[in-house]
Amino acid sequence: MLKFALIGAGRIGRMHGSIIAGHTKTELVWVYDILEDNAITTANTTLARVAKSLDEIFEDDSLDAVLIASSTETHAELIVRAAKAGKAVFCEKPIDLDIKRVDWCREQIQGLQVPVQIGFNRRFDPSHRKVADTARDGGIGNLEQVIITSRDPNPPPKEYYLASGGMFRDMTIHDFDMARYVLNEEVETVMAMSATLFDPVAKEIDEMDSAMILLQTASGKMCHINNSRHATYGYDQRVEAHGSLGMIRSENQHQHSTETFGAESSSSRAPLHFFFIERYRQAYLDQFDAFIETIENQQQPLVGFEDGRRALMLANAAYQSLEKGQAVKVDFGE
Ligand SMILES: NC(=O)c1ccc[n+]([C@@H]2O[C@H](COP(=O)([O-])OP(=O)(O)OC[C@H]3O[C@@H](n4cnc5c(N)ncnc54)[C@H](O)[C@@H]3O)[C@@H](O)[C@H]2O)c1
Protein backbone atom coordinates (compact mmCIF):
# COMPACT_ATOMS: atom_id res chain seq x y z
CA MET A 1 0.00 0.00 0.00
CA LEU A 2 1.28 3.47 -0.84
CA LYS A 3 1.09 5.71 2.23
CA PHE A 4 -0.31 9.21 1.73
CA ALA A 5 -0.67 12.43 3.67
CA LEU A 6 -3.33 14.98 2.77
CA ILE A 7 -2.57 18.67 3.36
CA GLY A 8 -5.67 20.85 3.22
CA ALA A 9 -9.07 19.34 3.94
CA GLY A 10 -11.48 21.90 2.52
CA ARG A 11 -13.89 21.42 -0.40
CA ILE A 12 -11.57 19.56 -2.75
CA GLY A 13 -9.31 18.13 -0.03
CA ARG A 14 -12.21 16.21 1.53
CA MET A 15 -12.89 14.63 -1.85
CA HIS A 16 -9.23 13.69 -2.36
CA GLY A 17 -9.12 12.26 1.16
CA SER A 18 -11.99 9.91 0.43
CA ILE A 19 -10.46 8.88 -2.92
CA ILE A 20 -7.13 8.02 -1.24
CA ALA A 21 -8.83 6.15 1.60
CA GLY A 22 -11.13 4.26 -0.78
CA HIS A 23 -8.43 3.15 -3.23
CA THR A 24 -7.21 -0.44 -3.10
CA LYS A 25 -3.56 0.57 -3.51
CA THR A 26 -3.35 3.50 -1.10
CA GLU A 27 -3.72 4.31 2.56
CA LEU A 28 -4.40 7.77 3.97
CA VAL A 29 -2.14 8.01 7.01
CA TRP A 30 -2.15 11.73 7.87
CA VAL A 31 -4.45 14.70 7.40
CA TYR A 32 -3.25 18.20 8.18
CA ASP A 33 -5.17 21.47 7.96
CA ILE A 34 -4.53 24.77 9.73
CA LEU A 35 -8.20 24.57 10.67
CA GLU A 36 -7.98 21.50 12.85
CA ASP A 37 -11.73 20.88 12.66
CA ASN A 38 -11.43 20.38 8.90
CA ALA A 39 -8.64 17.85 9.43
CA ILE A 40 -10.67 16.05 12.09
CA THR A 41 -13.75 15.77 9.86
CA THR A 42 -11.75 14.14 7.07
CA ALA A 43 -9.70 11.98 9.43
CA ASN A 44 -12.88 10.67 11.05
CA THR A 45 -14.33 9.52 7.75
CA THR A 46 -11.09 8.03 6.41
CA LEU A 47 -9.54 6.43 9.51
CA ALA A 48 -6.48 8.65 9.08
CA ARG A 49 -4.63 10.44 11.88
CA VAL A 50 -4.67 14.21 12.36
CA ALA A 51 -1.16 15.62 12.10
CA LYS A 52 -0.39 18.35 14.61
CA SER A 53 2.19 19.95 12.35
CA LEU A 54 3.67 19.69 8.88
CA ASP A 55 6.90 18.37 10.45
CA GLU A 56 5.04 15.30 11.62
CA ILE A 57 4.25 14.56 7.98
CA PHE A 58 7.58 15.40 6.39
CA GLU A 59 9.53 13.50 9.05
CA ASP A 60 7.51 10.32 8.53
CA ASP A 61 9.94 8.13 6.57
CA SER A 62 7.28 5.54 5.84
CA LEU A 63 5.25 8.03 3.80
CA ASP A 64 5.33 7.68 -0.02
CA ALA A 65 3.32 10.67 -1.21
CA VAL A 66 1.74 13.97 -0.26
CA LEU A 67 -1.47 15.34 -1.75
CA ILE A 68 -1.63 19.13 -1.49
CA ALA A 69 -5.16 20.54 -1.56
CA SER A 70 -4.69 23.55 0.69
CA SER A 71 -5.26 27.16 -0.40
CA THR A 72 -3.34 28.22 -3.49
CA GLU A 73 -0.82 30.51 -1.75
CA THR A 74 0.55 27.52 0.20
CA HIS A 75 1.25 25.26 -2.80
CA ALA A 76 4.72 26.38 -3.92
CA GLU A 77 6.30 26.05 -0.50
CA LEU A 78 4.60 22.74 0.23
CA ILE A 79 5.71 21.28 -3.11
CA VAL A 80 9.31 22.19 -2.24
CA ARG A 81 9.09 20.74 1.28
CA ALA A 82 7.47 17.51 0.08
CA ALA A 83 9.87 17.05 -2.84
CA LYS A 84 12.91 17.71 -0.64
CA ALA A 85 11.59 15.13 1.81
CA GLY A 86 11.56 12.65 -1.10
CA LYS A 87 7.78 12.28 -1.28
CA ALA A 88 5.87 12.00 -4.55
CA VAL A 89 3.72 15.12 -4.91
CA PHE A 90 0.22 15.65 -6.20
CA CYS A 91 -0.69 19.34 -6.00
CA GLU A 92 -3.95 21.00 -6.86
CA LYS A 93 -3.96 23.71 -9.51
CA PRO A 94 -2.75 26.42 -9.73
CA ILE A 95 0.86 26.03 -8.54
CA ASP A 96 0.74 29.69 -7.52
CA LEU A 97 -0.80 32.90 -8.83
CA ASP A 98 2.61 34.53 -9.25
CA ILE A 99 4.90 33.21 -11.97
CA LYS A 100 7.97 34.31 -9.95
CA ARG A 101 6.93 31.95 -7.14
CA VAL A 102 6.34 29.18 -9.66
CA ASP A 103 9.83 29.70 -11.10
CA TRP A 104 11.30 29.77 -7.59
CA CYS A 105 9.56 26.46 -6.88
CA ARG A 106 10.84 25.00 -10.16
CA GLU A 107 14.40 25.95 -9.27
CA GLN A 108 14.10 24.42 -5.80
CA ILE A 109 12.86 21.04 -7.06
CA GLN A 110 15.06 20.81 -10.13
CA GLY A 111 16.98 17.55 -10.16
CA LEU A 112 14.99 15.94 -7.36
CA GLN A 113 13.84 12.52 -8.43
CA VAL A 114 10.21 12.79 -7.34
CA PRO A 115 7.14 13.02 -9.55
CA VAL A 116 5.10 16.22 -9.25
CA GLN A 117 1.61 15.98 -10.74
CA ILE A 118 -0.66 19.03 -11.03
CA GLY A 119 -4.44 18.76 -10.57
CA PHE A 120 -5.68 19.47 -14.08
CA ASN A 121 -8.37 16.85 -13.63
CA ARG A 122 -10.23 17.68 -16.85
CA ARG A 123 -7.55 15.96 -18.92
CA PHE A 124 -8.75 12.72 -17.33
CA ASP A 125 -12.42 13.18 -18.18
CA PRO A 126 -13.11 10.18 -20.45
CA SER A 127 -14.95 12.26 -23.08
CA HIS A 128 -12.50 15.19 -23.19
CA ARG A 129 -9.71 12.65 -23.31
CA LYS A 130 -11.30 10.89 -26.28
CA VAL A 131 -11.41 14.24 -28.11
CA ALA A 132 -7.71 14.84 -27.43
CA ASP A 133 -6.70 11.27 -28.34
CA THR A 134 -8.72 11.31 -31.57
CA ALA A 135 -7.29 14.67 -32.60
CA ARG A 136 -3.77 13.38 -31.87
CA ASP A 137 -4.25 10.05 -33.67
CA GLY A 138 -5.51 11.67 -36.89
CA GLY A 139 -9.09 10.44 -36.39
CA ILE A 140 -10.43 13.79 -37.64
CA GLY A 141 -7.60 14.31 -40.14
CA ASN A 142 -5.40 17.32 -39.57
CA LEU A 143 -6.54 19.22 -36.51
CA GLU A 144 -7.50 22.81 -37.36
CA GLN A 145 -9.70 24.28 -34.63
CA VAL A 146 -10.58 23.61 -30.99
CA ILE A 147 -13.52 25.14 -29.13
CA ILE A 148 -13.68 24.95 -25.35
CA THR A 149 -16.82 26.06 -23.55
CA SER A 150 -16.50 26.38 -19.81
CA ARG A 151 -19.27 28.07 -17.84
CA ASP A 152 -19.84 27.80 -14.12
CA PRO A 153 -23.44 27.46 -12.91
CA ASN A 154 -23.26 30.44 -10.55
CA PRO A 155 -20.82 33.24 -9.76
CA PRO A 156 -18.77 32.78 -6.58
CA PRO A 157 -19.10 34.93 -3.44
CA LYS A 158 -17.06 38.13 -3.09
CA GLU A 159 -14.41 36.58 -0.81
CA TYR A 160 -13.76 33.88 -3.39
CA TYR A 161 -13.37 36.40 -6.21
CA LEU A 162 -10.94 38.45 -4.10
CA ALA A 163 -8.73 35.48 -3.22
CA SER A 164 -8.91 33.78 -6.61
CA GLY A 165 -6.29 35.82 -8.48
CA GLY A 166 -8.84 36.63 -11.18
CA MET A 167 -10.78 34.51 -13.64
CA PHE A 168 -7.91 33.66 -15.99
CA ARG A 169 -5.61 32.35 -13.22
CA ASP A 170 -8.34 30.56 -11.30
CA MET A 171 -10.99 29.32 -13.72
CA THR A 172 -9.67 29.68 -17.28
CA ILE A 173 -6.41 28.03 -16.19
CA HIS A 174 -8.18 24.66 -16.61
CA ASP A 175 -9.13 25.67 -20.16
CA PHE A 176 -5.62 26.85 -21.00
CA ASP A 177 -4.40 23.43 -19.97
CA MET A 178 -7.16 21.72 -21.99
CA ALA A 179 -6.23 23.84 -25.03
CA ARG A 180 -2.57 22.76 -24.79
CA TYR A 181 -3.67 19.15 -24.33
CA VAL A 182 -6.02 19.01 -27.34
CA LEU A 183 -3.93 21.21 -29.66
CA ASN A 184 -0.89 19.05 -28.88
CA GLU A 185 1.28 21.87 -30.13
CA GLU A 186 2.51 24.84 -28.10
CA VAL A 187 0.45 28.04 -28.13
CA GLU A 188 2.27 31.04 -29.55
CA THR A 189 -0.33 33.84 -29.58
CA VAL A 190 -3.07 34.84 -27.14
CA MET A 191 -5.86 37.36 -27.57
CA ALA A 192 -8.49 37.99 -24.90
CA MET A 193 -11.67 39.99 -24.45
CA SER A 194 -13.63 40.24 -21.22
CA ALA A 195 -16.73 41.89 -19.82
CA THR A 196 -18.80 42.20 -16.69
CA LEU A 197 -22.26 41.50 -18.00
CA PHE A 198 -24.43 40.29 -15.13
CA ASP A 199 -22.82 39.91 -11.71
CA PRO A 200 -23.12 42.97 -9.42
CA VAL A 201 -20.46 41.54 -7.09
CA ALA A 202 -17.96 41.23 -9.92
CA LYS A 203 -18.81 44.78 -10.98
CA GLU A 204 -18.27 46.11 -7.46
CA ILE A 205 -14.74 44.69 -7.32
CA ASP A 206 -13.87 45.42 -10.95
CA GLU A 207 -13.64 41.77 -11.98
CA MET A 208 -14.86 40.13 -15.20
CA ASP A 209 -17.69 37.61 -15.25
CA SER A 210 -17.43 36.71 -18.96
CA ALA A 211 -14.51 36.20 -21.32
CA MET A 212 -13.55 34.94 -24.75
CA ILE A 213 -9.99 34.04 -25.58
CA LEU A 214 -8.31 33.06 -28.84
CA LEU A 215 -5.12 31.02 -28.95
CA GLN A 216 -2.98 30.16 -31.95
CA THR A 217 -0.06 27.77 -32.39
CA ALA A 218 2.97 28.37 -34.59
CA SER A 219 1.50 26.23 -37.39
CA GLY A 220 -1.77 28.22 -37.29
CA LYS A 221 -4.08 25.88 -35.34
CA MET A 222 -6.62 27.89 -33.39
CA CYS A 223 -8.50 27.49 -30.15
CA HIS A 224 -11.43 29.51 -28.85
CA ILE A 225 -12.14 29.40 -25.11
CA ASN A 226 -15.39 30.85 -23.86
CA ASN A 227 -16.01 31.39 -20.18
CA SER A 228 -18.88 32.64 -18.10
CA ARG A 229 -19.36 32.74 -14.36
CA HIS A 230 -22.99 31.74 -14.83
CA ALA A 231 -25.19 29.38 -16.84
CA THR A 232 -28.84 28.94 -15.85
CA TYR A 233 -28.81 25.32 -17.09
CA GLY A 234 -25.85 24.07 -15.01
CA TYR A 235 -22.15 23.38 -15.36
CA ASP A 236 -21.47 23.77 -19.07
CA GLN A 237 -18.33 21.86 -20.04
CA ARG A 238 -17.80 21.04 -23.70
CA VAL A 239 -14.75 20.47 -25.89
CA GLU A 240 -14.86 20.30 -29.67
CA ALA A 241 -12.08 19.57 -32.16
CA HIS A 242 -12.45 20.15 -35.89
CA GLY A 243 -10.13 18.76 -38.52
CA SER A 244 -9.77 18.07 -42.23
CA LEU A 245 -11.78 14.83 -42.01
CA GLY A 246 -14.43 15.72 -39.46
CA MET A 247 -15.25 16.87 -35.99
CA ILE A 248 -15.39 15.28 -32.54
CA ARG A 249 -16.96 16.82 -29.48
CA SER A 250 -17.34 16.05 -25.84
CA GLU A 251 -20.87 16.92 -24.73
CA ASN A 252 -22.30 17.99 -21.40
CA GLN A 253 -23.25 15.40 -18.83
CA HIS A 254 -26.77 15.22 -17.46
CA GLN A 255 -27.72 14.20 -13.94
CA HIS A 256 -29.35 11.10 -15.43
CA SER A 257 -29.86 9.88 -18.95
CA THR A 258 -33.65 9.89 -19.47
CA GLU A 259 -35.40 11.82 -22.24
CA THR A 260 -39.05 12.95 -22.05
CA PHE A 261 -41.40 13.06 -25.05
CA GLY A 262 -44.79 14.86 -25.09
CA ALA A 263 -47.17 16.87 -27.27
CA GLU A 264 -45.18 20.08 -26.75
CA SER A 265 -41.65 18.79 -27.12
CA SER A 266 -39.97 15.61 -28.20
CA SER A 267 -36.81 15.63 -26.18
CA SER A 268 -36.54 17.14 -22.78
CA ARG A 269 -33.54 15.89 -20.84
CA ALA A 270 -32.55 15.94 -17.19
CA PRO A 271 -30.63 19.01 -15.97
CA LEU A 272 -26.86 19.13 -16.18
CA HIS A 273 -24.71 18.66 -13.12
CA PHE A 274 -24.36 21.81 -11.05
CA PHE A 275 -21.13 21.03 -9.18
CA PHE A 276 -17.65 20.25 -10.44
CA ILE A 277 -17.17 17.34 -8.05
CA GLU A 278 -20.19 15.56 -9.57
CA ARG A 279 -19.47 16.48 -13.18
CA TYR A 280 -15.85 15.40 -13.01
CA ARG A 281 -16.25 12.46 -10.58
CA GLN A 282 -14.72 9.94 -12.96
CA ALA A 283 -11.96 12.36 -13.97
CA TYR A 284 -10.86 12.80 -10.33
CA LEU A 285 -10.72 9.01 -9.90
CA ASP A 286 -8.81 8.44 -13.14
CA GLN A 287 -6.45 11.30 -12.29
CA PHE A 288 -5.58 9.59 -9.03
CA ASP A 289 -5.10 6.21 -10.76
CA ALA A 290 -2.68 7.91 -13.14
CA PHE A 291 -0.74 9.37 -10.19
CA ILE A 292 -0.43 5.92 -8.61
CA GLU A 293 0.80 4.49 -11.91
CA THR A 294 3.35 7.28 -12.09
CA ILE A 295 4.69 6.39 -8.65
CA GLU A 296 4.64 2.63 -9.22
CA ASN A 297 6.36 2.78 -12.60
CA GLN A 298 8.61 5.71 -11.75
CA GLN A 299 7.37 7.58 -14.83
CA GLN A 300 6.88 11.24 -15.55
CA PRO A 301 3.35 12.33 -14.59
CA LEU A 302 0.86 12.85 -17.42
CA VAL A 303 0.29 16.40 -16.17
CA GLY A 304 3.51 17.72 -14.72
CA PHE A 305 4.91 20.85 -13.10
CA GLU A 306 5.74 22.44 -16.45
CA ASP A 307 2.10 22.06 -17.56
CA GLY A 308 1.06 24.00 -14.46
CA ARG A 309 3.66 26.67 -15.19
CA ARG A 310 2.68 27.06 -18.85
CA ALA A 311 -1.04 27.28 -18.11
CA LEU A 312 -0.29 30.15 -15.71
CA MET A 313 1.84 31.84 -18.37
CA LEU A 314 -1.08 31.66 -20.79
CA ALA A 315 -3.30 33.25 -18.13
CA ASN A 316 -0.74 36.04 -17.71
CA ALA A 317 -0.59 36.52 -21.48
CA ALA A 318 -4.39 36.79 -21.59
CA TYR A 319 -4.25 39.60 -19.00
CA GLN A 320 -1.53 41.31 -21.03
CA SER A 321 -3.68 41.05 -24.13
CA LEU A 322 -6.59 42.69 -22.28
CA GLU A 323 -4.37 45.55 -21.15
CA LYS A 324 -2.90 46.14 -24.60
CA GLY A 325 -6.10 45.50 -26.52
CA GLN A 326 -4.23 43.27 -28.95
CA ALA A 327 -2.87 39.79 -29.48
CA VAL A 328 0.34 38.98 -27.57
CA LYS A 329 3.10 36.43 -28.15
CA VAL A 330 3.96 33.99 -25.37
CA ASP A 331 7.51 33.06 -24.51
CA PHE A 332 7.68 30.02 -22.24
CA GLY A 333 11.46 30.26 -21.90
CA GLU A 334 13.47 27.12 -21.27
N1 LIG B 1 -8.96 20.77 -9.73
C1 LIG B 1 -10.13 21.19 -9.33
O1 LIG B 1 -11.15 20.83 -9.89
C2 LIG B 1 -10.22 22.12 -8.15
C3 LIG B 1 -11.49 22.40 -7.61
C4 LIG B 1 -11.55 23.22 -6.48
C5 LIG B 1 -10.40 23.74 -5.93
N2 LIG B 1 -9.19 23.48 -6.50
C6 LIG B 1 -7.96 24.04 -5.92
O2 LIG B 1 -7.75 23.38 -4.67
C7 LIG B 1 -7.25 24.30 -3.69
C8 LIG B 1 -8.20 24.32 -2.49
O3 LIG B 1 -9.47 24.75 -2.92
P1 LIG B 1 -10.78 24.50 -2.05
O4 LIG B 1 -11.92 24.92 -2.92
O5 LIG B 1 -10.79 23.15 -1.48
O6 LIG B 1 -10.58 25.59 -0.91
P2 LIG B 1 -11.10 25.55 0.61
O7 LIG B 1 -10.94 26.95 1.10
O8 LIG B 1 -12.42 24.89 0.69
O9 LIG B 1 -10.02 24.61 1.33
C9 LIG B 1 -8.71 24.97 1.56
C10 LIG B 1 -8.27 24.31 2.84
O10 LIG B 1 -6.86 24.56 3.00
C11 LIG B 1 -6.64 24.85 4.39
N3 LIG B 1 -5.37 25.55 4.52
C12 LIG B 1 -5.10 26.86 4.27
N4 LIG B 1 -3.79 27.11 4.53
C13 LIG B 1 -3.25 25.94 4.92
C14 LIG B 1 -1.94 25.56 5.31
N5 LIG B 1 -0.94 26.44 5.36
N6 LIG B 1 -1.74 24.28 5.67
C15 LIG B 1 -2.75 23.38 5.65
N7 LIG B 1 -4.00 23.68 5.30
C16 LIG B 1 -4.26 24.95 4.93
C17 LIG B 1 -7.86 25.66 4.80
O11 LIG B 1 -8.00 25.70 6.20
C18 LIG B 1 -8.97 24.88 4.09
O12 LIG B 1 -9.46 23.83 4.88
C19 LIG B 1 -7.14 25.64 -4.40
O13 LIG B 1 -5.81 25.81 -4.85
C20 LIG B 1 -8.06 25.51 -5.60
O14 LIG B 1 -7.66 26.30 -6.71
C21 LIG B 1 -9.08 22.66 -7.58
The ligand as an ORCA input file, in Angstrom:
! r2SCAN-3c Opt
* xyz 0 1
  N      -8.960     20.769     -9.732
  C     -10.134     21.192     -9.334
  O     -11.152     20.830     -9.888
  C     -10.222     22.120     -8.149
  C     -11.491     22.396     -7.609
  C     -11.549     23.218     -6.478
  C     -10.402     23.736     -5.927
  N      -9.190     23.477     -6.498
  C      -7.959     24.037     -5.917
  O      -7.746     23.381     -4.671
  C      -7.254     24.297     -3.691
  C      -8.198     24.319     -2.491
  O      -9.468     24.750     -2.924
  P     -10.784     24.504     -2.046
  O     -11.915     24.922     -2.918
  O     -10.790     23.150     -1.476
  O     -10.578     25.589     -0.909
  P     -11.096     25.546      0.607
  O     -10.936     26.948      1.100
  O     -12.418     24.887      0.695
  O     -10.019     24.606      1.335
  C      -8.713     24.972      1.560
  C      -8.274     24.313      2.845
  O      -6.864     24.559      3.004
  C      -6.645     24.851      4.385
  N      -5.372     25.553      4.520
  C      -5.098     26.858      4.271
  N      -3.792     27.114      4.526
  C      -3.249     25.945      4.922
  C      -1.942     25.558      5.315
  N      -0.935     26.437      5.365
  N      -1.740     24.276      5.674
  C      -2.747     23.376      5.655
  N      -4.002     23.678      5.304
  C      -4.255     24.952      4.930
  C      -7.856     25.659      4.799
  O      -8.003     25.697      6.201
  C      -8.975     24.884      4.089
  O      -9.463     23.828      4.878
  C      -7.135     25.639     -4.404
  O      -5.811     25.808     -4.852
  C      -8.065     25.510     -5.598
  O      -7.660     26.298     -6.709
  C      -9.082     22.663     -7.579
*
